[in-house]
């Protein structure tokens, strides 16, 4: 008889056990940064997570009966709109933590799979977030020696074996790149492209201080929808979502870190960067009350102790990719901000560049001249083990008409099954 006991989170006390499972697991990993408790809790709050409108989530943890301590946890979730965009209805599992024990991991994976199957799902991705892709997405498989970015996952190396031994297969990889200020000179080809753009009066590079945040949000939405909305599994960004993003970032925004590129006054590219909060919040031990908020503002705004920048979202519209816009933005940042001595940052990091988008990876490597130093993997597990597994299409592209037709077909099938 197993000494491990699985429990579902149903009470506030059980939620605290689930939430704090990671403390004992990561005590031997100095690069791990304890996340803010509320950043995780709000994912599972229907009042704060709109994904619950068309979906649901469950959480479980495993107790070692010998020590009466939690040795693993997981969450499973689905959103019918997002699930219907895939070839088969696909849910997700995430916030996985476990001791180095395949039995514990399998108990958690089995439970997540069985619950998702009961909700009509035919596959699960993991470890992912019950929300946007910019947080808690993917399993760290390379770059354990580096501190993670804010809301980017950090995992022990043995997690990779736990997932793959269970049967998860790589759906896609997400690369993270670093651009170090001391090595910030662009390559000759990048500089040539950048100067060609910057000398052309049809192009303009501006930081967000030159415009209103609400205008910046709308410009970001325009570029985002052109650059990403045709990718499989990605929905268009609404005006409300763009405005919400800017409102969320407002307290920590450094106006020197948000840049837009324009062609004939039309927005064609952006780099939205913020100071990386993980440089500061690790000492908070998950708490984020008034005292911690004041300490954070003091460190960010007064002491300016954060030395790393987190590129949370960036993109170039397809028709301007490869023309040097990205090089022009980085050259503009380097010449007007870094070289002038106004910057206290030592490195700029760009996360979440999927391997299904080779154009973006080449752009970051060749024209931004950043170096890949971390990689996360998004795995997929098909419930029907006889079905052929397919990786995310290399370009991640699927015509909108095809995606909408597939979503409608899956929705009809779901209704029929119910």
DRENLO-475587 format. One line per field, with one value per residue (C-alpha): residue number from 1; residue in one letter; x, y, z. Coordinates in steps of 0.25 Angstrom, whole numbers, padded with zeros to 4 digits. Layout:
N
resi = (NUM, ...)
resn = (A, ...)
px = (X, ...)
py = (Y, ...)
pz = (Z, ...)
This chain:
418
resi = (1, 2, 3, 4, 5, 6, 7, 8, 9, 10, 11, 12, 13, 14, 15, 16, 17, 18, 19, 20, 21, 22, 23, 24, 25, 26, 27, 28, 29, 30, 31, 32, 33, 34, 35, 36, 37, 38, 39, 40, 41, 42, 43, 44, 45, 46, 47, 48, 49, 50, 51, 52, 53, 54, 55, 56, 57, 58, 59, 60, 61, 62, 63, 64, 65, 66, 67, 68, 69, 70, 71, 72, 73, 74, 75, 76, 77, 78, 79, 80, 81, 82, 83, 84, 85, 86, 87, 88, 89, 90, 91, 92, 93, 94, 95, 96, 97, 98, 99, 100, 101, 102, 103, 104, 105, 106, 107, 108, 109, 110, 111, 112, 113, 114, 115, 116, 117, 118, 119, 120, 121, 122, 123, 124, 125, 126, 127, 128, 129, 130, 131, 132, 133, 134, 135, 136, 137, 138, 139, 140, 141, 142, 143, 144, 145, 146, 147, 148, 149, 150, 151, 152, 153, 154, 155, 156, 157, 158, 159, 160, 161, 162, 163, 164, 165, 166, 167, 168, 169, 170, 171, 172, 173, 174, 175, 176, 177, 178, 179, 180, 181, 182, 183, 184, 185, 186, 187, 188, 189, 190, 191, 192, 193, 194, 195, 196, 197, 198, 199, 200, 201, 202, 203, 204, 205, 206, 207, 208, 209, 210, 211, 212, 213, 214, 215, 216, 217, 218, 219, 220, 221, 222, 223, 224, 225, 226, 227, 228, 229, 230, 231, 232, 233, 234, 235, 236, 237, 238, 239, 240, 241, 242, 243, 244, 245, 246, 247, 248, 249, 250, 251, 252, 253, 254, 255, 256, 257, 258, 259, 260, 261, 262, 263, 264, 265, 266, 267, 268, 269, 270, 271, 272, 273, 274, 275, 276, 277, 278, 279, 280, 281, 282, 283, 284, 285, 286, 287, 288, 289, 290, 291, 292, 293, 294, 295, 296, 297, 298, 299, 300, 301, 302, 303, 304, 305, 306, 307, 308, 309, 310, 311, 312, 313, 314, 315, 316, 317, 318, 319, 320, 321, 322, 323, 324, 325, 326, 327, 328, 329, 330, 331, 332, 333, 334, 335, 336, 337, 338, 339, 340, 341, 342, 343, 344, 345, 346, 347, 348, 349, 350, 351, 352, 353, 354, 355, 356, 357, 358, 359, 360, 361, 362, 363, 364, 365, 366, 367, 368, 369, 370, 371, 372, 373, 374, 375, 376, 377, 378, 379, 380, 381, 382, 383, 384, 385, 386, 387, 388, 389, 390, 391, 392, 393, 394, 395, 396, 397, 398, 399, 400, 401, 402, 403, 404, 405, 406, 407, 408, 409, 410, 411, 412, 413, 414, 415, 416, 417, 418)
resn = (X, X, X, X, X, X, X, X, X, X, X, X, X, X, X, X, X, X, X, X, X, X, X, X, X, X, X, X, X, X, X, X, X, X, X, X, X, X, X, X, X, X, X, X, X, X, X, X, X, X, X, X, X, X, X, X, X, X, X, X, X, X, X, X, X, X, X, X, X, X, X, X, X, X, X, X, X, X, X, X, X, X, X, X, X, X, X, X, X, X, X, X, X, X, X, X, X, X, X, X, X, X, X, X, X, X, X, X, X, X, X, X, X, X, X, X, X, X, X, X, X, X, X, X, X, X, X, X, X, X, X, X, X, X, X, X, X, X, X, X, X, X, X, X, X, X, X, X, X, X, X, X, X, X, X, X, X, X, X, X, X, X, X, X, X, X, X, X, X, X, X, X, X, X, X, X, X, X, X, X, X, X, X, X, X, X, X, X, X, X, X, X, X, X, X, X, X, X, X, X, X, X, X, X, X, X, X, X, X, X, X, X, X, X, X, X, X, X, X, X, X, X, X, X, X, X, X, X, X, X, X, X, X, X, X, X, X, X, X, X, X, X, X, X, X, X, X, X, X, X, X, X, X, X, X, X, X, X, X, X, X, X, X, X, X, X, X, X, X, X, X, X, X, X, X, X, X, X, X, X, X, X, X, X, X, X, X, X, X, X, X, X, X, X, X, X, X, X, X, X, X, X, X, X, X, X, X, X, X, X, X, X, X, X, X, X, X, X, X, X, X, X, X, X, X, X, X, X, X, X, X, X, X, X, X, X, X, X, X, X, X, X, X, X, X, X, X, X, X, X, X, X, X, X, X, X, X, X, X, X, X, X, X, X, X, X, X, X, X, X, X, X, X, X, X, X, X, X, X, X, X, X, X, X, X, X, X, X, X, X, X, X, X, X, X, X, X, X, X, X, X, X, X, X, X, X, X, X, X, X, X, X, X, X, X, X, X, X)
px = (0000, 0005, 0009, 0005, -0009, -0016, -0025, -0033, -0033, -0046, -0043, -0035, -0026, -0024, -0021, -0010, -0004, -0005, 0001, 0013, 0017, 0029, 0036, 0042, 0044, 0053, 0061, 0073, 0072, 0078, 0074, 0059, 0051, 0039, 0027, 0017, 0005, -0005, 0000, -0003, -0016, -0022, -0021, -0031, -0041, -0053, -0055, -0041, -0039, -0048, -0044, -0055, -0066, -0065, -0057, -0053, -0040, -0037, -0025, -0019, -0007, 0000, 0003, 0014, 0007, 0020, 0024, 0010, 0015, 0012, 0021, 0014, 0003, -0004, -0015, -0024, -0032, -0039, -0046, -0055, -0052, -0037, -0039, -0047, -0036, -0028, -0029, -0035, -0041, -0029, -0028, -0016, -0009, 0001, 0007, 0012, 0022, 0028, 0039, 0048, 0038, 0031, 0020, 0016, 0017, 0008, -0002, -0003, -0003, -0013, -0023, -0022, -0024, -0036, -0043, -0040, -0045, -0058, -0060, -0059, -0044, -0036, -0022, -0014, -0003, 0006, 0012, 0004, -0004, -0019, -0018, -0009, 0004, 0013, 0013, 0015, 0017, 0026, 0036, 0050, 0059, 0072, 0078, 0076, 0088, 0081, 0070, 0057, 0049, 0037, 0025, 0034, 0035, 0048, 0048, 0058, 0065, 0058, 0044, 0048, 0049, 0036, 0028, 0035, 0034, 0019, 0018, 0017, 0023, 0029, 0019, 0028, 0040, 0041, 0054, 0059, 0070, 0079, 0085, 0096, 0099, 0114, 0113, 0102, 0109, 0100, 0106, 0110, 0098, 0089, 0095, 0094, 0080, 0077, 0084, 0076, 0063, 0067, 0072, 0059, 0049, 0037, 0041, 0041, 0045, 0038, 0037, 0024, 0027, 0025, 0010, -0001, -0002, -0016, -0011, 0001, -0009, -0016, -0004, 0001, -0012, -0011, 0003, 0000, -0012, -0005, 0008, 0001, -0014, -0012, -0004, -0010, -0016, -0015, -0027, -0028, -0025, -0037, -0036, -0040, -0029, -0018, -0023, -0023, -0009, -0004, -0012, -0005, 0008, 0006, 0012, 0025, 0027, 0040, 0037, 0051, 0047, 0035, 0037, 0029, 0033, 0025, 0024, 0017, 0012, 0005, 0010, 0018, 0026, 0028, 0037, 0030, 0040, 0039, 0049, 0050, 0043, 0050, 0062, 0055, 0043, 0051, 0053, 0037, 0035, 0022, 0016, 0012, 0005, 0006, 0020, 0025, 0019, 0026, 0039, 0037, 0034, 0046, 0056, 0050, 0048, 0058, 0069, 0068, 0074, 0068, 0079, 0071, 0060, 0049, 0044, 0030, 0025, 0030, 0027, 0028, 0017, 0019, 0021, 0032, 0040, 0054, 0055, 0063, 0052, 0056, 0071, 0067, 0059, 0071, 0081, 0072, 0071, 0086, 0090, 0079, 0078, 0090, 0102, 0097, 0098, 0084, 0082, 0085, 0082, 0092, 0084, 0071, 0064, 0054, 0046, 0035, 0040, 0034, 0042, 0030, 0033, 0047, 0046, 0045, 0057, 0066, 0061, 0065, 0079, 0083, 0077, 0076, 0088, 0083, 0088, 0079, 0082, 0069, 0059, 0045, 0037, 0022, 0018, 0005, -0001, -0011, -0021, -0023, -0009, -0012, -0014, -0002, 0005, 0008, 0017, 0012, 0013, 0027, 0022, 0010, 0001, -0013, -0022, -0032, -0044, -0039, -0037, -0051, -0057, -0050, -0054, -0069, -0068, -0062, -0073, -0084, -0077, -0076, -0091, -0095, -0086, -0093)
py = (0000, 0014, 0023, 0035, 0041, 0050, 0061, 0071, 0086, 0089, 0098, 0110, 0102, 0092, 0103, 0108, 0094, 0094, 0108, 0106, 0092, 0098, 0103, 0090, 0086, 0098, 0100, 0093, 0102, 0116, 0122, 0119, 0132, 0130, 0135, 0145, 0137, 0145, 0144, 0129, 0130, 0140, 0130, 0121, 0132, 0132, 0147, 0151, 0141, 0142, 0128, 0122, 0128, 0117, 0107, 0101, 0097, 0088, 0086, 0074, 0071, 0059, 0056, 0047, 0039, 0037, 0051, 0057, 0067, 0071, 0065, 0069, 0078, 0080, 0088, 0084, 0094, 0096, 0107, 0103, 0114, 0111, 0096, 0097, 0104, 0091, 0078, 0071, 0078, 0081, 0085, 0088, 0084, 0093, 0099, 0085, 0082, 0069, 0062, 0053, 0042, 0036, 0030, 0044, 0050, 0039, 0041, 0056, 0054, 0043, 0051, 0063, 0054, 0047, 0060, 0067, 0054, 0055, 0069, 0065, 0068, 0059, 0064, 0073, 0082, 0085, 0091, 0103, 0114, 0116, 0129, 0137, 0130, 0141, 0135, 0121, 0115, 0103, 0094, 0099, 0089, 0098, 0110, 0105, 0113, 0126, 0133, 0133, 0145, 0150, 0140, 0131, 0117, 0111, 0096, 0085, 0078, 0064, 0070, 0067, 0052, 0052, 0058, 0050, 0037, 0039, 0040, 0055, 0059, 0072, 0081, 0093, 0100, 0114, 0121, 0132, 0142, 0152, 0165, 0169, 0184, 0182, 0174, 0182, 0186, 0181, 0173, 0180, 0175, 0179, 0193, 0194, 0191, 0200, 0212, 0210, 0210, 0222, 0231, 0229, 0240, 0230, 0223, 0227, 0221, 0227, 0223, 0223, 0236, 0243, 0238, 0235, 0221, 0218, 0222, 0213, 0201, 0203, 0203, 0190, 0184, 0187, 0181, 0169, 0165, 0166, 0159, 0148, 0146, 0137, 0127, 0114, 0115, 0130, 0140, 0154, 0164, 0173, 0188, 0184, 0174, 0184, 0195, 0185, 0181, 0196, 0199, 0186, 0191, 0206, 0205, 0199, 0205, 0211, 0221, 0218, 0204, 0204, 0207, 0207, 0208, 0215, 0215, 0227, 0229, 0215, 0206, 0194, 0189, 0190, 0186, 0186, 0184, 0186, 0185, 0170, 0169, 0156, 0164, 0169, 0161, 0148, 0153, 0155, 0140, 0141, 0152, 0165, 0174, 0189, 0188, 0179, 0189, 0201, 0193, 0190, 0204, 0209, 0199, 0202, 0217, 0222, 0213, 0208, 0195, 0186, 0183, 0174, 0177, 0168, 0169, 0164, 0166, 0170, 0169, 0174, 0173, 0162, 0172, 0179, 0167, 0165, 0180, 0184, 0190, 0182, 0186, 0200, 0199, 0193, 0203, 0214, 0209, 0207, 0221, 0229, 0222, 0213, 0221, 0234, 0227, 0229, 0213, 0206, 0192, 0182, 0172, 0172, 0158, 0154, 0142, 0133, 0132, 0119, 0110, 0109, 0123, 0123, 0137, 0143, 0134, 0139, 0153, 0153, 0146, 0153, 0167, 0169, 0161, 0154, 0141, 0129, 0125, 0118, 0109, 0104, 0093, 0092, 0077, 0071, 0057, 0051, 0043, 0033, 0027, 0021, 0035, 0041, 0052, 0065, 0076, 0090, 0094, 0100, 0114, 0113, 0118, 0114, 0123, 0130, 0124, 0110, 0113, 0118, 0107, 0097, 0104, 0104, 0089, 0085, 0094, 0086, 0073, 0077, 0081, 0068, 0060, 0068)
pz = (0000, -0004, 0007, -0002, -0001, -0011, -0006, -0014, -0010, -0004, 0008, 0011, 0020, 0008, -0001, 0008, 0008, -0007, -0009, 0000, -0005, -0013, -0001, 0003, -0011, -0015, -0002, -0009, -0022, -0019, -0033, -0030, -0026, -0017, -0025, -0019, -0013, -0019, -0033, -0032, -0024, -0034, -0045, -0037, -0033, -0043, -0039, -0044, -0056, -0067, -0072, -0062, -0071, -0080, -0072, -0059, -0050, -0039, -0030, -0023, -0014, -0009, 0006, 0011, 0022, 0029, 0030, 0028, 0019, 0005, -0006, -0018, -0025, -0038, -0044, -0056, -0064, -0077, -0085, -0096, -0105, -0105, -0105, -0117, -0125, -0125, -0133, -0121, -0109, -0100, -0086, -0077, -0065, -0057, -0044, -0043, -0032, -0027, -0020, -0029, -0029, -0041, -0033, -0027, -0041, -0047, -0037, -0040, -0055, -0054, -0046, -0055, -0068, -0062, -0058, -0071, -0079, -0070, -0075, -0090, -0092, -0101, -0098, -0088, -0089, -0077, -0070, -0074, -0068, -0067, -0073, -0082, -0088, -0082, -0068, -0062, -0076, -0079, -0072, -0070, -0077, -0080, -0072, -0057, -0054, -0056, -0047, -0054, -0058, -0051, -0053, -0062, -0056, -0050, -0048, -0043, -0054, -0050, -0054, -0069, -0066, -0058, -0070, -0081, -0073, -0071, -0086, -0089, -0102, -0106, -0113, -0114, -0108, -0103, -0103, -0094, -0099, -0092, -0097, -0088, -0088, -0087, -0100, -0106, -0119, -0130, -0142, -0154, -0162, -0151, -0150, -0165, -0165, -0153, -0158, -0171, -0164, -0154, -0166, -0173, -0169, -0172, -0159, -0145, -0132, -0119, -0104, -0097, -0090, -0103, -0103, -0094, -0088, -0094, -0108, -0105, -0101, -0114, -0123, -0116, -0119, -0133, -0135, -0126, -0134, -0147, -0142, -0133, -0135, -0147, -0139, -0135, -0121, -0120, -0119, -0123, -0112, -0109, -0106, -0092, -0090, -0096, -0086, -0075, -0078, -0077, -0065, -0058, -0062, -0058, -0044, -0049, -0063, -0066, -0078, -0083, -0086, -0095, -0109, -0122, -0136, -0147, -0162, -0167, -0153, -0153, -0142, -0147, -0135, -0120, -0109, -0096, -0084, -0069, -0058, -0054, -0040, -0037, -0034, -0022, -0018, -0014, 0000, 0002, 0004, -0004, 0004, -0003, 0007, 0009, 0015, 0003, -0007, -0001, -0001, -0015, -0019, -0011, -0018, -0032, -0032, -0021, -0020, -0034, -0029, -0040, -0051, -0060, -0070, -0074, -0088, -0086, -0100, -0113, -0128, -0142, -0151, -0162, -0174, -0167, -0161, -0165, -0170, -0158, -0149, -0137, -0139, -0140, -0127, -0120, -0126, -0122, -0108, -0108, -0113, -0106, -0093, -0090, -0095, -0089, -0075, -0072, -0070, -0058, -0064, -0068, -0076, -0084, -0085, -0095, -0092, -0098, -0113, -0118, -0127, -0136, -0140, -0146, -0152, -0138, -0133, -0144, -0142, -0128, -0130, -0143, -0142, -0127, -0125, -0112, -0107, -0104, -0089, -0085, -0090, -0086, -0092, -0093, -0093, -0099, -0095, -0104, -0096, -0108, -0108, -0122, -0128, -0136, -0128, -0136, -0131, -0132, -0147, -0149, -0153, -0143, -0154, -0157, -0166, -0157, -0165, -0163, -0148, -0147, -0155, -0146, -0133, -0138, -0141, -0128, -0121, -0128, -0124, -0110, -0109, -0116, -0106, -0094)
